[in-house]
Amino acid sequence: MKDFCFVINGNNSLNIMVPLFFETLVRCNDVSDYCIHAIIKDVDTSGVAIDPKIVDYIEGQKNTCPTELIVHHLDPFILERGPDRQLTPCIHTDVALTAEWAMNNCGDSDWVVLSHFDIFFKKDVLSFMSSQIQHDTGVVGRHAYGIMFINREAFRQSFVGFRTMAGFHLVLDPGKVGGEFYKVRINKDGTVDGKKLIEGFDCFELFELSLGTIWFNAVCTDIAIFKEYTGHLIQGSGYHNNQATANMQRDNMRRMANLYKTTIL
């Protein structure tokens, strides 16, 4: 048995996106070996309350879901602080800490699947990804692409969590001889010479890097596989507060809902 977890929050076209996600999840995947956990943020990091009909829809799926469905209600995690000020609430912090909460509170199986809810399923990606698991596998997939299988024991042994960190550069270490050696340094003011920007670390990436130090392997499924088995409705562009982008995404969601004949609330 595995625990499949997804988080619902915000108010961006959830009336289309949530049913499209859930109905294609149980239709296109063999979920008989999974306990599904829906984690609902009744209020998001910006203080926006979720539409009650979304909650009613998920609660109502308990009656028809082909496997056990457990609904959790969780407050947002807002922990971004400086020494003398409160920083802007960070959605990435909430994503990471909610995922850590799920690892510790959603079931007790050996494997946890963490999934975006802004995806839909074309084929049985769960069976495909599960087939990639070996005795020394720590993760399968890539959370940025939509789904990640995580070995719960690897999570317990890892010395880092899932949080994102940014503002790092590779800085040439002039004290080394016999080649070019770099150190990772925080460099927000841009004053260090010979630096190379590090893109990231995004949520889960430091955890993925840590696995090699405790002898677990990471199976980083290629994005082409995800595109074959799933569709990603929002991705990074959806985080921008742009009404034209939101309208385009909503139109695409509606097309997919009509194509897969899923509910529109």
N, C-alpha and C positions, 0 to 999 in steps of 0.2 A: 504494500500500500504506500502511496505517496501523497503528500499534501500539496494541493494546487491553490495558490493564493493570488488574488488580485485586489487592487485598491480602487475605489470609486470616489472621486471628489470633483469639485468645480461645477461649472454650469454650461460648458461649451458643447451644445448639441447632444447632451446625454440621452435625450429622449430617442435619438436614433442610434447612437454609438453603443450604449449599454446593451440593448437587446441584440444588436448585430454581433457584438462580441460574444454574449452568453449563448445565444441560440446556435451560432456556428461552432462554438466550442463543443457543445454536447452533441451536435449533429455530425461534425466532421472528424471527431476524435473518439477513440475508445477510452472513456473516462471511468470504466468499471474498476480500475485499480487506483483511483484517486478519491480523496476527500477534498471537496472544493470549499475554499474559505473566501467569502466576500467580505472585505474590510471596507466599511463605509465611513468616510469622513463627513459627518453631518455639517461641519463648517470647514472651509479650506483655510490655507494660511493667510488669505486676504480677508477673511471674515465672511465669505460668501456662503450662504446656507444652500445645501443640496435640495433640489426639488423633491417634495415628499412622494410624488408618484414614482420616482426612481427607486426609492426605498421600498415602496409597496410592490413594485415590479419584482425586485430581487427577492423579497420575502415570499412572494407568490410562487417563485420558481421551486421552492422546497417541495411543492405538491407534485411536480412533474419531472424534476431532475432525476436522471437515471442513476445517480449516485448520491451520497450524503452531501448536503449543502449546509454549511454553517455560516451565519451572518454575524459579524463583529462590528461594533460601533466604536470608533476611536477618535479622540481629539487630535488636531494637528500638532506636530512637534515644531516649536519655534524656539530655537536655542542659539541663534546667531547673535553673539554679544561681543562688544569690545570692552576694554577696561573701564571706560567712562561713558559709554553710550550704548543704546540699543540699536543694532543694525537692522537693515531691512529684512523682514522675514524671507527666508530662502526656501524655495520650493524643493531644491535639491536636498536640503537637510531633511525636510519632511519625507521625501521619497526614501532616503537612505535609512533613517531611523524607523520609519514604518516597516521597511523590509527587515530590519534587525528585530523589531517587535514580532513580526510574523515568524521568524526563525525560532523565537523563544516561546511563542504562545499558540501557534497554529499546529496542533497535532504533535505527534512524537515519532513520526516515521523517519526512516534513514535519509529520505530525499524530500526536498521542498522545491516546488516550481514557483518562481516569481514571474508574474506576467503583467505586462501593460494591459489596460482595458481598451486602449485605442487601436486595437488590432481586430481583424476578423480572420477566420480560418477557412482555407480552401481544401486542405487535405489533413490527414492525421499526423501532424507534426509531433505530437506527444509520443507516439509510438516510435517515430523515426529517431527523435532525440534520446529516448530511453534506450534504444538499441546501441547508442554510442558509449554507454556507461561500462567501464571496466572496474576492476577491484581497486585501482589506485586513482580513479577519477575524482576530482574535487568539484568541478563545474562543467556543465555542457551548455553551450549557447553563449549569447551576448545580450545583456539586459538592454543595451541601447537599441538592439534590433527587435526587441519585443518580448523574448522569453529566455529565462535562465534556469537550468536545473542546478541545485546546490546541494552538495553532500553535507548533511547536518553535522557530521563529525568533523569534517574539514573546517566548517564554520566555527565550531567550538575550539578547535586547536589553533586557528589563525589568531595572530596578535593584532590584527587591524579589523575594523568594521567595514561598513559599506559607504561611509561618507565621502563626499567629494572635496577635493582641495585643488586650488588653482593659484596662479601667480608664480610658478616655478620656472627656473631656467637651468640649463646645463652650463656650468661655468668651467672654463679651462683651468686646470690645477697646474700652475707653473712649477711647482715643487717636484713634480714627477719627471723621471727621465726614461728614455726608451720607448717613447710613443706619446700619443695624446690621451690624457686622462681627464675626466670631467667629474665635477661634483654637482649634486642637485642642491640648489639654493633658492630661497625666497628672494625675489627681486622686484618689488613693486615700484620702486622709484626709477628703475632703468639706468642706474649709474655704473653697473658692472660691465667691463669690457669683455669681449670674447664670449658672449653668452648666446645660447640657442634656446629659443622658447620651447617649452614642453606643453603640448596641447592636452589639457587634463590637469589633474586626474579626475575623471568623471566618476559618478557613482559606480561602485563595485570594482573599479579598475585596480585600486591598491590591494583589495582583497584578492583579486585574481593573481596579481604579482606575488603576493605573499605565499600562495599555495606551493610554489616551487621550493620554498625554504623548509616546508614541512612534508615534502615528498608526495604531494598530490599533483596530478596533472590537470590542466585546463584544456578542454576540447572547445575551441572557439569556432563554432559553426559559421561557415561562410554566409555572407549576406545573401548570396544567390539562392541558398537553400531556404532561407526565411521567405524570400520573395516567391519561391515556388509553392511553399506550404501556407503562407499567411499574407495578409495585406496590412500595411501600417498606415493608419488613416491620418495621423497628425505629425508625428516625428518632431524634429527640432523646430521646424518652421511654425508649428502650432503654439509654441511658447511666446511668440511675439504678439504684442497687443495691436494687431492690425485687422481692421474690420474686413478689408477686401480678402485677406487670407482666410479669415474665419468663414466668410461667405463661400469661398471656393471649396474649402474643406467640407462645409455642410452639404453643398451640392454633391460632392463626391460620396459622402456618407449615404445620402439619400439614394444615389444610383446603386450603391452596393446593397443597401437594404432592399431595394426593389429586385435586384438581381438574385439575391439569396432568399428573398421572401421572408424577411424577418420583421418583427413588430416595430411599428413607430408609435410611440406613446403620445 
